């Protein structure tokens, strides 16, 4: 019997091991998805959708994982009292939910902003030149486009800035270091990182702005994305089928409260703008412009009520993926109540 060279045997065995590992991972992923839901139809639907050629892994589209960054921490060691808690001005008092959210934007003029302390009602005038756009949290943000509703952040000294920084004035260097840090998270497109699927203030998963802004650690920031591509991604990331993908691949922390790792995000499938023709891109961008300022209710309510804007987004995406009208209607009719039921069950578990 003729023996194969040892090198060939080792090479063949190594290939077999690689194939076995891939198959094992695939089987484990499929098993988790089945365990993660009481509705096997949801797993089957997602499997059908992710095979479409217009979808690719986010890592493939971005080409470099450095183009995704976790948002800024609320405070950095050694810079106290300079932090997000003392430099952020909330645009909307309804989103100033925590005791640290002290300063609210009262008015904006060309050269300056007036901020008011929500507890003491003291006001302060801040030059526009020392402010950048930021987004403190996603909870309660109702629109796809946040260009006109972004929060503001102080990144340089100005006359009277000690009012914000607990009476201290010798913090120019700390402000400079803080500014460099938060600006490294500048983006125009963000995606949610940790959230409660069933919460009334969980509304949308991704937001776009025509202004560059820095986002907090509760979000992932996408860097160097073309404006049109970012809008296309924003619609996909907010589609019910991406919500389904996140739901099936979630890292569960407590009931409906889930987390998404950077690795999971990079491995997730997105609608790849580079694989769309001009007609498809134009249709998606047109819908973005139509839907960008619509105020959405909670995610759970959107699914239960088949919120019109969500339905329009989902049907267009399915059409772009090549599904016919009949199948599009069947998929939407199936996914909405099934996914709403799954989220409701997670909510019940948290309350139990």
Beta strands, then each sheet from edge to edge (+ up, - down):
strand 1: 55-57
strand 2: 68-70
strand 3: 88-90
strand 4: 103-108
strand 5: 112-117
strand 6: 123-127
strand 7: 131-135
strand 8: 151-154
strand 9: 186-192
strand 10: 194-196
strand 11: 206-215
strand 12: 219-222
strand 13: 251-254
strand 14: 257-259
strand 15: 269-271
sheet 1: 1+ 15-
sheet 2: 2+ 12- 9+ 11- 7- 8+ 3- 4- 5+ 6-
sheet 3: 10+ 14- 13+
end
